[in-house]
Amino acid sequence: MSHRAYLFSLRLSHALRDVLNEGYSKHKLLKDLMAGCVVGVIAIPLAMALAIASGVAPQYGLYTAIIAGFFIALTGGSRFSVSGPTAAFVVILHPLVTQHGLGGLLVASIMAGIILIAMAYARLGRFIEYIPESVTLGFTSGIGIVIATLQIPDLLGLPVTGMPEHYPEKIALIATNLHVVDFASVLVGAFTLGFILLWPRLKTPVPAHLPALIFACSLTALLNRYGFDIATVGSRFNYTLANGLSGSGIPPVLPHFEWPWLRTGINGIAITLNWETIRELIPAAFAIAMLGAIESLLCAVVLDGMSGKRHSANSELLGQGIGNIITPFFGGITATAAIARSAANFKAGAQSPLAAIIHALFVLLALFSLAPVLKYLPMPALAAMLVVVAWNMSEAHKAVHLIKTSPLSDIIVFIVCLSLTVWIDMVIAITTGIVLASILFMREIANMTTLTDISKNKKTVSFPVPDNWKVMKVNGPLFFAAAERVFGEINAELKSLEGIVLYMEAVPILDAGGLAALARLMSDNRKSGKKMYFAEWQFQPLKTLAKAKVAPAGDQVRFFSSLEHALEHISIPDLETL
């Protein structure tokens, strides 16, 4: 199973070690420098926008791109992944900030990092294979809808200062403010959106985000000069430094160490770090860890398909855990691998994790040198960028294809996951989706287990079968979801017979539920005196029977090594009378 070793391996800095072992040249370094700078340009506005969407000031998104982007690339298991704030977390982080403030979010991120490291050492990375596509498409589509909804106030210039926790309340608040739409904000948002969508047609190496924001800033300055009031990062956010210096926009300081729980909580008050607080944050931390694991490993799988390389799933979880533990101490919020930025990284020519490290250093340099400029970014333009992110995240084309081509069970799971993500909670959506998908899958597998009368099949049955006997073939696994039905059918057949030969050659599995159903069948027919002969059990069912000490019972219940021996046993008396 060496081709699947990537699912089980675990070592610190797996991806970087692999690259260095292969040989790292000056040519590769130049490619990594170029890719890192390209992704850095993309990451700066996205990191700010995602921080705002999560309910915190934009600088915390930049801190995340810097610290998490550096340490996860350094310690992780995917050579092309770029980590930072992502759209997937918005649906978890926004309510968390509302309830516990920035301090609560940072503590929950540290707890999630610890869970991710525990998952790595438990070798749980391989279980990404067991999450159905209908579940992942359902919750990513739902997240896309929620993110797009959160951008409506900034896109339309609505006077909404805070969004409620639940989606119906969000919709109601937006609807009550639609009468005061600011058409100048709509113009800037629409211009940015159209620019981002049309720019790729020029096929230039420059990512659309940079020129889109430059032109959007120019348009905003022009409109504001003529009396309009379009919100910008500078007009929306303010800061006060430790030395008393205050200003608008993003503080021109580098991320610095501070205990996460001392950061501001609700109403500017730091949270109290105790067991009660930790208990309240555990559900959010678990949700962050699960989504971070899914998002980062799905990203690594996508990059494997693009590059032909293999990531180490558990090493990537380890890197994500380390990054999410370190980052909050420097003010960064929750991070995971970002599929869009990672794909851009690979397409820009990245050769190793150094490209992601360079991206983090590029953002650090931009924070140090461009902080005064970043305050001019218009909020409608950042909202338009997030609408594009939401659309890409929803993977609408895949969702449409799934609905058109997949079985009804997959469509049901997709719709349930999407609906629960939007209207209730993403964790509930993922949990319900996986459970529902498992139940529907087990039902389908159970229906594949069949009981067939082969008494007159001369190719299989080589001896004549007496009139008061039948030969039945059981085909499929006898697990708890199928065994009760199959053994019930056998019991019904036995009522009009002297005995039955059960051909078990096509039964690969007998579990505890199947064993219990078999025990009930044997008990019922022991009282009625009916005979049951089992032929050609496979190894796993035989092992299960032996462990449960199920043994033949005289001539009433017998086990035969082959169907021929069983048929010979019931046919010879008839042959002797001829």
C-alpha positions in Angstrom: 0.0 0.0 0.0 3.0 2.4 -0.6 0.8 4.4 -3.0 -1.4 5.3 0.0 1.5 6.1 2.4 0.7 9.8 2.2 -2.5 9.1 4.1 -0.7 7.6 7.1 2.7 9.3 7.3 3.4 12.0 9.9 6.4 14.2 10.3 7.1 17.9 11.0 7.8 20.0 7.9 7.0 17.0 5.6 6.5 19.1 2.4 9.6 21.2 2.9 11.8 18.2 3.7 10.6 16.5 0.5 11.4 19.5 -1.6 14.9 19.9 -0.1 15.6 16.1 -0.5 14.7 16.4 -4.2 17.2 19.2 -4.6 16.4 23.0 -4.5 18.1 25.3 -7.0 18.3 29.0 -7.6 15.9 28.6 -10.5 13.3 27.1 -8.2 13.9 29.9 -5.7 13.2 32.6 -8.4 10.0 30.9 -9.3 9.0 30.7 -5.6 9.7 34.4 -5.2 7.5 35.3 -8.2 4.7 33.0 -7.0 4.9 34.3 -3.5 4.6 37.9 -4.6 1.7 37.2 -6.9 -0.2 35.4 -4.1 0.7 38.2 -1.6 -1.0 40.7 -3.9 -4.1 38.6 -3.9 -3.9 37.9 -0.1 -3.7 41.5 1.2 -7.3 42.6 0.2 -8.8 39.2 0.8 -7.3 38.9 4.3 -8.7 42.3 5.2 -12.1 41.5 3.7 -12.4 38.2 5.4 -11.4 39.6 8.7 -14.2 42.3 8.3 -16.7 39.6 7.3 -15.7 37.6 10.4 -16.5 40.6 12.6 -13.0 41.9 13.5 -10.8 44.8 12.3 -9.0 44.2 8.9 -5.5 44.2 10.4 -6.2 40.9 12.1 -6.7 39.3 8.7 -3.3 40.6 7.7 -1.7 39.2 10.9 -3.3 35.9 10.1 -1.9 35.8 6.6 1.6 36.7 7.9 1.9 34.4 11.0 -0.3 31.4 9.9 0.9 31.7 6.3 4.5 31.4 7.5 4.3 28.7 10.2 1.8 26.4 8.4 3.9 26.4 5.2 7.0 25.8 7.3 5.6 22.8 9.3 2.8 21.4 7.1 2.5 18.5 4.6 1.3 20.1 1.4 4.0 21.8 -0.7 1.7 24.2 -2.6 -0.9 25.2 0.0 -1.2 28.8 1.1 -2.9 29.3 4.5 -4.6 32.3 6.0 -8.1 33.5 6.8 -10.7 31.8 4.6 -14.3 32.3 3.7 -15.3 29.0 5.1 -14.7 30.2 8.7 -16.9 33.3 8.4 -20.1 31.4 9.4 -18.4 30.2 12.6 -16.2 33.2 13.5 -18.8 35.9 13.0 -21.3 34.5 15.7 -18.3 33.7 17.9 -17.1 37.3 17.8 -20.6 38.5 18.5 -20.9 36.3 21.6 -17.3 36.4 23.0 -15.4 39.1 21.2 -12.0 38.9 19.6 -10.5 37.3 22.8 -13.0 34.5 22.7 -12.3 33.9 19.0 -8.5 33.7 19.6 -8.8 31.3 22.5 -11.2 29.1 20.5 -8.6 29.1 17.6 -5.9 27.9 20.0 -8.2 25.1 21.3 -8.9 24.2 17.6 -5.2 24.0 17.0 -4.7 21.5 19.8 -7.6 19.4 18.4 -5.9 19.4 15.0 -2.6 18.2 16.4 -4.4 15.5 18.3 -6.1 14.5 15.0 -2.8 14.4 13.3 -1.2 12.1 15.9 -4.4 9.9 15.8 -3.7 9.5 12.0 -7.2 10.8 11.2 -6.0 12.5 8.0 -7.0 9.5 5.9 -10.7 9.9 6.9 -11.1 12.7 4.4 -11.8 9.9 1.9 -15.0 9.1 3.8 -16.7 12.5 3.5 -19.2 12.2 0.6 -19.0 14.9 -2.1 -22.7 15.6 -1.5 -21.8 16.7 2.1 -18.8 18.9 1.1 -20.7 20.5 -1.8 -23.7 21.1 0.5 -21.9 22.9 3.2 -19.6 24.9 0.9 -22.6 26.0 -1.1 -24.4 27.0 2.1 -21.3 28.9 3.3 -21.2 30.7 -0.1 -24.8 31.8 0.3 -24.2 33.1 3.9 -21.0 35.0 2.9 -22.7 36.6 -0.1 -25.6 37.6 2.1 -23.3 39.2 4.6 -21.9 41.4 1.8 -25.2 42.9 0.8 -25.1 45.9 3.3 -21.7 47.0 2.1 -22.5 46.4 -1.5 -25.7 48.5 -1.2 -24.4 51.0 1.2 -27.0 50.2 3.9 -26.7 51.7 7.3 -26.3 48.3 9.0 -23.7 48.4 11.8 -24.0 44.8 13.0 -25.5 41.6 11.7 -27.6 39.2 13.9 -26.4 35.7 14.6 -29.2 33.7 12.7 -29.8 33.8 9.0 -33.5 34.7 9.0 -32.8 37.7 11.2 -30.0 38.8 8.8 -32.4 38.7 5.9 -35.0 40.6 7.9 -32.6 43.3 8.9 -31.3 43.7 5.3 -34.9 43.9 4.0 -35.9 46.6 6.5 -33.1 48.8 5.2 -33.5 48.4 1.5 -35.3 51.7 1.2 -32.0 53.6 1.9 -29.8 52.0 -0.8 -26.8 54.2 -1.6 -26.4 54.1 -5.4 -22.9 55.4 -5.3 -21.9 52.3 -3.2 -23.8 50.1 -5.7 -21.8 51.7 -8.5 -18.4 51.0 -6.9 -19.4 47.4 -6.0 -20.7 46.7 -9.4 -17.7 48.2 -11.1 -15.3 46.1 -8.9 -17.3 43.0 -9.5 -17.4 43.5 -13.3 -13.7 44.3 -13.4 -12.7 41.1 -11.5 -14.9 39.0 -13.8 -13.7 40.6 -17.1 -10.0 41.1 -16.3 -9.0 37.4 -16.9 -10.0 37.8 -20.5 -7.0 40.0 -21.0 -4.8 37.0 -20.0 -2.2 39.1 -18.2 -0.1 37.7 -15.4 -1.3 40.4 -13.0 -4.2 39.2 -10.8 -7.5 41.0 -11.1 -7.7 42.1 -7.5 -4.9 44.7 -7.7 -6.1 46.8 -10.7 -9.7 46.3 -9.6 -9.0 47.9 -6.2 -6.8 50.7 -7.7 -9.6 51.7 -10.0 -12.2 51.3 -7.3 -10.3 53.5 -5.0 -10.0 56.1 -7.7 -13.8 55.9 -8.5 -14.6 56.2 -4.8 -12.4 59.2 -4.3 -14.0 60.9 -7.3 -17.6 60.2 -6.1 -16.8 61.3 -2.5 -15.3 64.5 -3.9 -18.7 65.3 -5.5 -20.6 64.9 -2.2 -21.2 61.1 -2.0 -20.3 59.2 1.2 -19.0 55.8 0.3 -17.6 53.9 3.2 -13.9 53.0 3.2 -11.6 51.0 5.6 -10.5 54.3 7.1 -14.0 55.6 7.7 -15.2 52.3 9.2 -12.3 51.3 11.4 -10.2 53.2 14.0 -7.3 52.2 16.2 -5.5 53.4 19.3 -2.0 52.3 20.0 -0.4 51.6 23.4 1.5 54.9 23.2 -1.8 56.8 22.8 -1.4 57.4 19.1 -4.8 57.0 17.3 -5.8 57.0 13.7 -8.2 55.6 11.1 -7.8 52.4 9.0 -5.0 49.9 9.8 -2.4 50.6 12.5 1.1 50.9 11.0 2.6 48.4 13.4 3.7 44.8 13.0 1.9 42.0 14.8 3.2 41.7 18.3 2.9 39.1 21.1 0.0 39.4 23.5 -1.9 36.9 25.5 -5.0 36.1 23.4 -7.4 36.2 26.3 -6.3 39.8 27.2 -7.5 41.0 23.8 -10.8 42.9 23.8 -13.9 40.9 24.3 -17.5 42.1 24.1 -17.9 45.8 24.8 -14.1 46.2 24.9 -13.7 44.0 28.0 -11.3 41.1 28.0 -12.7 37.6 28.6 -12.2 35.8 31.8 -10.1 32.7 31.1 -11.6 29.9 33.3 -13.1 26.5 32.9 -16.6 28.0 32.3 -15.2 30.0 29.3 -13.4 27.0 27.9 -16.5 24.9 28.2 -18.5 27.5 26.3 -15.9 27.7 23.6 -15.4 23.9 23.1 -18.3 23.6 20.5 -16.9 26.4 18.4 -13.3 25.1 18.7 -14.4 21.6 17.6 -16.3 23.2 14.6 -13.2 25.2 13.7 -11.0 22.1 13.9 -13.3 20.0 11.8 -13.8 22.6 9.1 -10.1 23.5 9.1 -9.2 19.8 8.7 -11.7 19.3 5.9 -10.8 22.6 4.1 -7.0 22.1 4.3 -7.1 18.4 3.2 -9.6 19.1 0.4 -7.2 21.9 -0.8 -4.3 19.5 -0.7 -6.2 16.9 -2.7 -7.0 19.6 -5.3 -3.4 20.6 -5.5 -2.3 17.0 -5.8 -4.5 16.7 -8.9 -3.1 19.8 -10.4 0.6 19.0 -9.7 0.8 15.2 -9.7 2.5 15.4 -6.3 1.3 13.8 -3.0 0.7 15.6 0.3 1.0 14.0 3.7 -2.5 14.3 5.2 -1.5 14.0 8.9 1.5 16.2 8.5 -0.7 18.9 7.0 -3.1 18.6 10.0 0.0 18.9 12.3 1.1 22.1 10.5 -2.4 23.5 10.6 -2.6 22.8 14.3 0.8 24.5 15.0 -0.2 27.5 12.9 -3.5 28.0 14.7 -1.9 27.7 18.1 0.9 30.3 17.4 -1.1 32.8 15.3 -3.6 34.0 18.0 -0.7 35.0 20.3 0.1 37.7 17.6 -3.5 38.7 17.0 -4.2 36.5 14.0 -7.6 34.8 13.7 -8.3 31.2 12.6 -6.5 30.0 9.5 -6.6 27.1 7.1 -5.5 26.4 3.6 -7.2 28.6 1.0 -8.1 26.8 -2.2 -8.2 29.9 -4.4 -4.9 31.3 -3.2 -3.2 27.9 -3.3 -4.3 27.3 -6.8 -3.1 30.7 -7.8 0.2 29.9 -6.1 0.7 26.7 -8.2 -0.4 28.4 -11.4 2.1 31.2 -10.7 4.9 28.7 -10.8 5.4 27.8 -7.1 7.9 25.0 -6.6 7.9 24.5 -2.8 6.4 25.7 0.5 8.9 28.6 0.3 6.4 30.3 -2.0 3.8 30.4 0.7 6.5 31.6 3.2 7.4 34.4 0.8 3.7 35.3 0.4 3.6 35.8 4.2 6.7 38.0 4.2 5.2 40.0 1.3 2.1 40.7 3.3 4.3 41.7 6.3 6.2 44.2 4.1 2.9 45.6 2.8 1.6 46.0 6.3 4.7 47.9 7.3 4.9 50.2 4.2 1.3 50.5 2.9 -0.8 50.8 6.1 -1.6 54.5 5.4 -2.7 53.6 1.9 -4.9 50.6 2.8 -7.4 52.8 4.6 -8.6 54.2 1.3 -9.9 50.8 0.2 -13.7 51.1 -0.4 -16.0 48.7 1.6 -18.2 48.0 -1.5 -15.1 46.9 -3.4 -14.0 44.5 -0.7 -17.6 43.2 -0.5 -17.6 42.6 -4.3 -14.4 40.6 -3.9 -16.0 38.5 -1.3 -19.0 37.9 -3.5 -16.6 36.4 -6.1 -15.0 34.3 -3.3 -18.4 33.1 -2.2 -19.4 32.2 -5.8 -16.2 30.3 -6.3 -16.5 28.5 -3.0 -20.1 27.4 -3.7 -18.8 25.5 -6.8 -22.2 26.0 -8.4 -21.3 24.1 -11.5 -20.5 21.0 -9.4 -23.7 21.4 -7.5 -25.8 21.6 -10.7 -24.0 18.5 -12.1 -24.7 16.6 -8.9 -28.4 17.4 -9.0 -28.6 16.4 -12.7 -26.7 13.2 -12.5 -26.6 11.8 -9.0 -29.0 9.3 -7.3 -31.8 10.7 -5.2 -30.1 9.9 -1.9 -27.1 12.2 -2.8 -29.4 15.0 -3.9 -31.3 14.7 -0.6 -28.0 14.9 1.4 -26.8 17.9 -0.6 -30.1 19.8 0.0 -30.2 19.0 3.7 -26.5 20.1 4.2 -27.0 23.3 2.2 -30.3 24.2 4.1 -28.9 23.4 7.5 -25.7 25.4 6.9 -27.7 28.5 5.8 -30.6 28.4 8.2 -29.2 26.7 11.4 -25.6 25.8 11.9 -22.7 24.5 9.8 -21.6 21.9 12.4 -25.1 20.5 12.6 -25.2 20.5 8.8 -22.0 18.5 8.4 -22.9 16.1 11.2 -26.4 15.6 9.9 -25.1 15.2 6.3 -22.6 12.6 7.2 -25.0 10.6 9.3 -27.8 10.9 6.7 -25.4 9.9 3.9 -24.2 6.9 5.9 -27.8 5.8 6.6 -28.8 6.1 3.0 -25.6 4.3 1.9 -26.3 1.5 4.3 -29.8 1.2 3.1 -28.6 0.9 -0.5 -26.0 -1.7 0.5 -28.6 -3.6 2.5 -30.9 -3.7 -0.5 -28.1 -5.3 -2.5 -28.0 -8.3 -0.1 -30.4 -10.8 -1.8 -31.8 -14.3 -1.3 -32.2 -16.3 -4.5 -33.7 -19.8 -5.0 -31.2 -21.8 -7.1 -32.7 -25.2 -6.6 -33.2 -25.7 -10.3 -30.0 -24.0 -11.4 -28.1 -27.0 -12.9 -24.9 -25.1 -13.3 -24.6 -24.6 -9.6 -26.7 -27.4 -8.1 -25.1 -30.7 -9.2 -27.4 -33.1 -7.4 -31.2 -33.4 -7.5 -33.0 -31.5 -4.7 -35.8 -33.3 -2.9 -39.3 -31.7 -3.2 -39.4 -30.7 0.4 -36.0 -29.0 0.3 -34.7 -25.8 -1.3 -31.3 -24.5 -2.1 -31.0 -20.7 -1.6 -28.1 -18.5 -2.3 -27.4 -15.5 -0.1 -25.6 -12.8 -2.0 -24.1 -9.7 -0.1 -23.0 -8.7 3.4 -25.0 -9.9 6.3 -24.7 -6.8 8.5 -27.3 -5.4 10.9 -29.2 -3.5 8.2 -29.7 -6.5 5.9 -29.5 -9.6 8.1 -32.9 -9.3 9.8 -34.7 -9.1 6.4 -32.7 -11.9 4.8 -33.1 -14.3 7.7 -36.7 -13.4 8.0 -37.2 -14.4 4.4 -35.4 -17.7 5.1 -37.6 -18.4 8.1 -40.7 -17.8 5.9 -39.4 -20.3 3.3 -38.7 -22.9 6.0 -42.3 -23.1 7.2 -43.4 -25.2 4.1 -40.2 -27.2 3.9 -38.3 -30.0 5.7 -35.1 -28.2 5.3 -33.0 -25.6 3.3 -29.5 -25.5 2.0 -28.0 -22.0 2.3 -25.2 -21.3 -0.2 -23.0 -18.7 1.6 -20.1 -18.4 -0.9 -21.1 -14.7 -1.8 -21.4 -13.5 1.8 -18.2 -11.6 2.6 -19.2 -10.1 6.0 -21.2 -11.2 9.1 -21.3 -8.6 11.8 -22.8 -8.6 15.3 -26.3 -7.7 14.0 -26.1 -10.5 11.5 -24.9 -12.9 14.1 -27.8 -12.0 16.4 -30.3 -12.5 13.5 -28.8 -15.9 12.7 -29.0 -16.9 16.3 -32.7 -16.0 16.4 -33.3 -18.0 13.2 -31.5 -21.1 14.6 -33.5 -20.8 17.8 -36.8 -20.6 16.0 -36.1 -23.6 13.8 -34.7 -25.7 16.6 -38.2 -25.7 18.1 -39.9 -26.5 14.8 -37.4 -29.3 13.8 -36.5 -27.7 10.5 -33.1 -28.4 9.0 -30.6 -25.8 7.9 -27.4 -26.7 6.1 -24.9 -23.9 5.5 -22.3 -24.4 2.7 -19.1 -22.5 1.9 -18.9 -19.8 4.5 -16.1 -17.3 3.7 -13.3 -16.6 6.2 -14.6 -13.5 8.0 -18.1 -15.0 8.7 -16.4 -18.3 9.8 -14.1 -16.4 12.1 -17.1 -14.5 13.5 -19.1 -17.7 14.1 -16.1 -19.3 15.8 -15.5 -16.4 18.1 -19.2 -16.5 19.0 -18.9 -20.3 19.5 -21.8 -21.0 17.1 -21.5 -24.7 16.3 -23.5 -27.3 14.3 -26.5 -28.9 16.2 -26.8 -32.6 15.3 -28.4 -33.1 11.9 -30.6 -30.0 12.3 -27.9 -27.3 11.8 -24.8 -28.4 9.8 -21.9 -26.6 8.1 -20.4 -28.0 4.9 -17.1 -26.9 3.2 -18.8 -27.1 -0.2 -22.2 -26.9 -1.8 -21.6 -30.3 -3.4 -21.2 -32.0 0.0 -24.3 -30.4 1.4 -26.3 -31.5 -1.7 -24.9 -35.0 -1.6 -26.0 -35.3 2.1 -29.7 -34.6 1.3 -29.7 -36.3 -2.1 -28.1 -39.7 -1.5 -31.2 -41.2 0.4 -33.4 -40.4 -2.6 -30.8 -41.8 -5.0 -30.7 -45.1 -3.0 -34.4 -45.6 -3.5 -34.2 -45.5 -7.3 
